[in-house]
Amino acid sequence: MSGANATSMKPTSAEVVIIGSGPAGLSCARALKQAGLKDIIILEREAEAGGIPRHCGHSGYGLREFSRLMQGPDYARRLVDEVEGLDLRTRTTVLGLKPNGEVRVTDTHGPMTVAGNKVLLALGAREAPRSARLLTGARPQGIMNTGMLQQMVYLQGRKPFQRPVVIGTELVSFSTLVTLRHIGVKPVAMIEANDRITARRPGDLIARYLLGVPVLLDTKLIRILGIDRVEGIEVDRGHGVERIVCDGVILTGRFRPETALVVPSELVVDTGTRGPRIDQNMRCSDPSYFAAGNVLRGIETAGQCFREGAAAAGHILAALREPTPSSHTLIPVRTAAPLSYVYPQCIDPGLDTDRPVLFKARVTQATRGRLTVSVNGQTVWARSIDALPERRIGWQLPAGRLRGAERIDVNINEG
């Protein structure tokens, strides 16, 4: 049953309920379906499934997942095709997460409760709004984030401005340049407050010399100018306030997990990732809930979210076949600057300890040093790293090294 032909006689329970139909959610559903489990309900608030790739009209998708290079919309359609026959419900908004897998939703037939033996949170992420960036000035038309721009361009066929500025230099910021080029728009400048771009080089060189877009480093955005429409911005490059004339401002990056449902629930939120806390099997603090994709830590590639969704499917299947209660005592995984986060944030000693434990982390700034994992104060694993804030750090640790742990510390000794 799909969102297009579902009736008011919808089932109100399933073995697995998946919230979100982006790469993580659909990958999980695909893997469960391939394993023979079809008692699945997928909930999606938008009119179409597929997530962010639906309105990313550039290539770079699908090579590892489907052995072919695809554009975003084609990739999204392929993901949806892979879950054909499952109960995919679009235009369905989740209102709340209750204990033990009870999910409050509303659709065209009104509110109801959908219960899942297991529930996957694949809620995605969102860019920081203007308010979170502490920008002053009026609120004229022409200010938007990357997602809004991509929807205007690829879904609505609109050209919202002629000479915008792009704020930020994360990977998504350079994707924004590609979107603008698609509609024949060349930004006045790309602005970065730090002394280097956040994404990997040669992104800045491509912007400057291939696309003809100046990249202004050490440049702080002070104010957006204009009453009805954007007329310019004020910036500080270290020698006084300057004005840059433009007709649009695109605020890119600074993603954070979409936790509007998680925060008011009883699920524990991690202060580092700002997403739900998970253990080594991707279980949340309520073992009925699992989490995968960008809700774990902010933005990542579609391919990474796809792989996490598939991994979550394996853990969900194992939990359905051999239910294991959550341990009363969880082993915390602690970290400190320059690491911004590490997950899983805790280890459940009652879970399967034969498989290696996969950790992921990121740094707050460009960092060189030695990454160490200590158990009860003793180093059990270490390696040298040279990392940027956008670069994913990942490693596997043999489960045997965590046995007997009462505390696990992950740190970087810079040098």
NORDA-V305262 format. One record per residue. N is the residue number from 1. RES is the residue in one small letter. PSI is psi in radians with two decimals (none if undefined). Layout:
# NORDA-V305262
<<N RES PSI> <N RES PSI>>
This chain:
# NORDA-V305262
<<1 m 2.36> <2 s 3.01> <3 g -0.37> <4 a -0.50> <5 n 0.21> <6 a 2.64> <7 t -3.14> <8 s -0.17> <9 m 0.62> <10 k 2.56> <11 p 2.58> <12 t 0.21> <13 s 2.78> <14 a 2.82> <15 e -0.73> <16 v 2.28> <17 v 2.24> <18 i 2.17> <19 i 1.89> <20 g 2.31> <21 s 0.71> <22 g -2.89> <23 p -0.68> <24 a -0.86> <25 g -0.77> <26 l -0.57> <27 s -0.71> <28 c -0.82> <29 a -0.72> <30 r -0.82> <31 a -0.69> <32 l -0.73> <33 k -0.76> <34 q -0.47> <35 a -0.03> <36 g 0.00> <37 l 2.10> <38 k -0.01> <39 d 1.30> <40 i 2.38> <41 i 2.23> <42 i 2.18> <43 l 2.23> <44 e 2.22> <45 r -0.45> <46 e 2.99> <47 a -0.39> <48 e 2.56> <49 a 2.85> <50 g -0.30> <51 g -2.78> <52 i -0.67> <53 p -0.37> <54 r -0.60> <55 h 0.65> <56 c 1.69> <57 g 0.38> <58 h 2.92> <59 s -3.09> <60 g 0.10> <61 y 2.65> <62 g -0.08> <63 l -0.82> <64 r -0.57> <65 e -0.75> <66 f 0.18> <67 s 0.56> <68 r 2.58> <69 l 2.24> <70 m 2.72> <71 q 2.80> <72 g -0.91> <73 p -0.66> <74 d -0.70> <75 y -0.79> <76 a -0.77> <77 r -0.66> <78 r -0.72> <79 l -0.77> <80 v -0.71> <81 d -0.58> <82 e -0.35> <83 v 0.35> <84 e 2.35> <85 g -0.25> <86 l 2.88> <87 d 1.50> <88 l 2.04> <89 r 1.84> <90 t 3.01> <91 r 0.65> <92 t 2.03> <93 t 2.25> <94 v 2.25> <95 l -0.52> <96 g 2.70> <97 l 2.10> <98 k 2.82> <99 p 2.71> <100 n 0.56> <101 g 0.31> <102 e 2.18> <103 v 2.12> <104 r 2.21> <105 v 2.91> <106 t 2.50> <107 d -2.78> <108 t -0.26> <109 h 0.00> <110 g -3.08> <111 p 2.65> <112 m 2.98> <113 t 2.25> <114 v 2.14> <115 a 2.34> <116 g 2.39> <117 n -0.76> <118 k 2.53> <119 v 2.27> <120 l 2.23> <121 l 1.92> <122 a 1.03> <123 l -0.23> <124 g -2.81> <125 a 2.98> <126 r 2.67> <127 e 2.62> <128 a 2.28> <129 p 3.02> <130 r -0.69> <131 s -0.64> <132 a -0.28> <133 r -0.03> <134 l 0.76> <135 l 2.39> <136 t 3.08> <137 g 3.13> <138 a -3.08> <139 r 1.17> <140 p 2.86> <141 q 2.57> <142 g 0.08> <143 i 2.22> <144 m 2.91> <145 n 3.14> <146 t -0.75> <147 g -0.76> <148 m -0.72> <149 l -0.83> <150 q -0.67> <151 q -0.74> <152 m -0.76> <153 v -0.92> <154 y -0.48> <155 l -0.55> <156 q -0.18> <157 g 0.56> <158 r 2.74> <159 k 1.62> <160 p -0.30> <161 f 3.04> <162 q -0.65> <163 r 1.28> <164 p 3.01> <165 v 2.59> <166 v 2.14> <167 i 2.04> <168 g 2.73> <169 t 0.57> <170 e 3.06> <171 l -0.71> <172 v -0.46> <173 s -0.68> <174 f -0.51> <175 s -0.61> <176 t -0.67> <177 l -0.67> <178 v -0.74> <179 t -0.77> <180 l -0.67> <181 r -0.59> <182 h -0.56> <183 i 0.25> <184 g 0.51> <185 v 2.25> <186 k 2.06> <187 p 2.66> <188 v -0.68> <189 a 2.80> <190 m 2.28> <191 i 2.33> <192 e 2.26> <193 a -0.41> <194 n 3.09> <195 d 0.10> <196 r 2.78> <197 i 2.70> <198 t -0.70> <199 a 2.99> <200 r 2.58> <201 r 2.66> <202 p 0.68> <203 g -0.72> <204 d -0.62> <205 l -0.67> <206 i -0.75> <207 a -0.80> <208 r -0.87> <209 y -0.43> <210 l -0.74> <211 l -0.20> <212 g 0.47> <213 v 2.04> <214 p 2.40> <215 v 1.94> <216 l 1.88> <217 l 2.88> <218 d 0.68> <219 t 2.07> <220 k 2.26> <221 l 2.15> <222 i -0.82> <223 r 2.54> <224 i 2.27> <225 l 2.58> <226 g 2.67> <227 i -1.14> <228 d -0.72> <229 r 2.78> <230 v 2.28> <231 e -0.27> <232 g -3.10> <233 i 2.75> <234 e 2.34> <235 v 2.80> <236 d 2.04> <237 r 0.34> <238 g -0.06> <239 h 0.79> <240 g 2.87> <241 v 2.32> <242 e 2.76> <243 r 2.35> <244 i 2.13> <245 v 2.26> <246 c 2.93> <247 d 0.22> <248 g 2.69> <249 v 2.14> <250 i 1.96> <251 l 1.91> <252 t 2.67> <253 g -2.73> <254 r 0.91> <255 f 2.62> <256 r 2.67> <257 p 2.54> <258 e 1.71> <259 t 0.40> <260 a -0.50> <261 l -0.54> <262 v -0.77> <263 v -0.81> <264 p -0.08> <265 s -3.08> <266 e 0.04> <267 l 2.49> <268 v 2.32> <269 v 2.34> <270 d 2.38> <271 t -0.38> <272 g -0.98> <273 t -0.45> <274 r 0.19> <275 g -3.10> <276 p 2.46> <277 r 2.37> <278 i 2.77> <279 d -2.96> <280 q -0.26> <281 n 0.31> <282 m 0.34> <283 r 2.48> <284 c -3.09> <285 s -0.49> <286 d 1.99> <287 p -0.10> <288 s -0.33> <289 y 2.43> <290 f 2.88> <291 a 2.52> <292 a 2.74> <293 g -2.73> <294 n -0.25> <295 v -0.27> <296 l -0.50> <297 r 0.25> <298 g -2.83> <299 i 2.45> <300 e 3.03> <301 t 2.76> <302 a -0.65> <303 g -0.71> <304 q -0.72> <305 c -0.69> <306 f -0.81> <307 r -0.65> <308 e -0.65> <309 g -0.73> <310 a -0.70> <311 a -0.72> <312 a -0.64> <313 a -0.72> <314 g -0.73> <315 h -0.66> <316 i -0.77> <317 l -0.76> <318 a -0.69> <319 a -0.58> <320 l -0.66> <321 r -0.66> <322 e 1.41> <323 p 2.31> <324 t 2.08> <325 p 2.62> <326 s 2.40> <327 s 2.59> <328 h -0.50> <329 t 1.93> <330 l 2.49> <331 i 2.04> <332 p 2.53> <333 v 1.97> <334 r 2.64> <335 t 2.98> <336 a 2.87> <337 a 2.55> <338 p 0.13> <339 l 2.30> <340 s -0.49> <341 y 2.89> <342 v 2.50> <343 y 2.60> <344 p 2.64> <345 q -0.11> <346 c 2.74> <347 i 2.24> <348 d 1.93> <349 p -0.24> <350 g -0.14> <351 l 3.00> <352 d 2.15> <353 t 0.23> <354 d -0.55> <355 r 2.61> <356 p 2.63> <357 v 2.20> <358 l 2.16> <359 f 2.61> <360 k 2.60> <361 a 2.93> <362 r 2.85> <363 v 2.82> <364 t -0.32> <365 q 2.90> <366 a 2.19> <367 t 2.37> <368 r 2.42> <369 g -2.74> <370 r 2.08> <371 l 2.20> <372 t 2.56> <373 v 2.16> <374 s 2.44> <375 v 2.09> <376 n 0.65> <377 g -0.09> <378 q 2.27> <379 t 2.20> <380 v -0.18> <381 w 2.51> <382 a 2.67> <383 r 2.73> <384 s 2.50> <385 i 2.69> <386 d 1.73> <387 a 2.62> <388 l 2.81> <389 p -0.56> <390 e -0.13> <391 r 2.20> <392 r 2.31> <393 i 2.19> <394 g 2.59> <395 w 2.72> <396 q 2.44> <397 l 2.16> <398 p 2.30> <399 a -0.53> <400 g -0.46> <401 r -0.20> <402 l -0.09> <403 r 2.38> <404 g 0.10> <405 a 2.44> <406 e -0.34> <407 r 2.43> <408 i 2.22> <409 d 2.32> <410 v 2.12> <411 n 2.85> <412 i 2.16> <413 n 1.87> <414 e 2.61> <415 g none>>
